[in-house]
Amino acid sequence: MEDQEERYHALLKEAEGSGKIEFGGVDLGRRNHPRFKIEDTEMQVDISLTVSVINISLSGVCFFSTMRFKPGQTFDFKVGSVFSVQAEVKHCEMVETDAASMEVRFQVLCEFVEQEMDLHSLLSIIDP
């Protein structure tokens, strides 16, 4: 565990130096952990939907989706083929549309339910 913590803190420092990490936010009370910017990393939500992750932390995830989610909705957020964690939608808003093709995209903010992601799983995502 200590090795994972050391690796996590080293990645925090590296990400902070390269601008790939976000601290704080609009509602500082919700932000328990730094969020790693990993936009364009695709992960699976439930069985049939793949989303583009914007950032992820030990306590939650933010992603783009073509599907609208309702606040309070819960789902399994899958990491690889083995690990999954329950997540609850806190906020969902339309962030861009393409009028010509009538495409819509939503930014979805979620919190992991009753558990934080363990360091091993987070490290496998941000430092493959």
N, C-alpha and C positions, 0 to 999 in steps of 0.2 A: 504493500500500500504506500509506503514512504517513497518508493521509486516512482510510483504514479503521481504522487503529489509533487515531487521534485520536477518531473517532466511537465506536469500541468503548469507549475509556476514559471518554468523556463519558457514554455509556449506563450504564457501570458505576457512575459517580458518582451519576447520576440514580436508578438502580434501588436503590442502597444507601440513598439518602435517603428513598425511598418504601417501603422494606421489601420490594422485589420481587427481592431477591437473597439467596442463601445462600452463606456461606463456611464452610469446615471441614466438619464432619459427624462421623459415628460413627467412621469410619476415615479419619483425616486423610491417611494415605498414599495413599489412592485419589483424593483430591480435588485434582486438579491445577489446576483452574480454577473460578472462581465460577460458580454455577448460577443462571440467570435463571428466575424463577417465571413460567411462562406457561400455567398450568392452563387447561383447556378449549380449547386450541388443538389442532385435529385434524390428524394427519399420517398418512401411509400407511406400513404395514409390509408388505414384499413387495408382492404384487399385490392381494390380496383383503381385507386387514384395515386398518381405520382405527382409530387409537388416540387417546386424549386425553392430550396431553403435560402433565406436571406441571412439569418444569424441564429445561433443556438448557444445556450448556456446550460449550466447544471440544473437550472430551474424551469426552463421553457424554451420555446422555439418560435420563430417568425418565418413565414413562408408565403410565396405567391401561389395562387391556385386559380384554376378556371371555374371552380365551383364555389358558390357562396356558402359560408358556414354561419351558423347561428351562435351567438354568445350563450355559453352554458353547455353547448354540444360537446360530447366527449367522443374520443376515437382512439384507436391504437396507432401510435407513431412508430413505424418500423425502421430499424437501423440494421441494414444487412439482412441476412436470412434468419438470424437466430434471435436477436434482441428486439423487444418492443416495449414501449412505455405508454401508459394512458396519459392523454393530454386533454385539457379542457380549453375550449375557445373562450378568450376574454374579449376579443374585438375583431371585427371583420369589416373592411371597407373597400369599395371599388377604387382602384388607384389609377387605372388607365383603360382607355377603350380605343379601339380602332374603328372609326365610323365606317370606313370603306368595307372592311370585312366583317363588321359587327362583332368583333371579339371583345370580351370583357375579362379583366383580371382583377383578383381580389388579394389584398394583403391581410393575412390572418395572423393574429398574435395569440399564442397559447401558453398555458402554464402546465407543467407536468403535475399529475394528480397524486397527492399523498406521498410523493417520493421525488427525489431529485435524481437526475441521471447520474449513474456512477461514473467515476473518473475514467475507468477503462473504456467505457462506451463512448464518452465524449472525446477522449483522445483518439479513438479509432476513426472518428468523423473529421476532426480538425487537423489531424496529422497522420494521414494514411501512409 
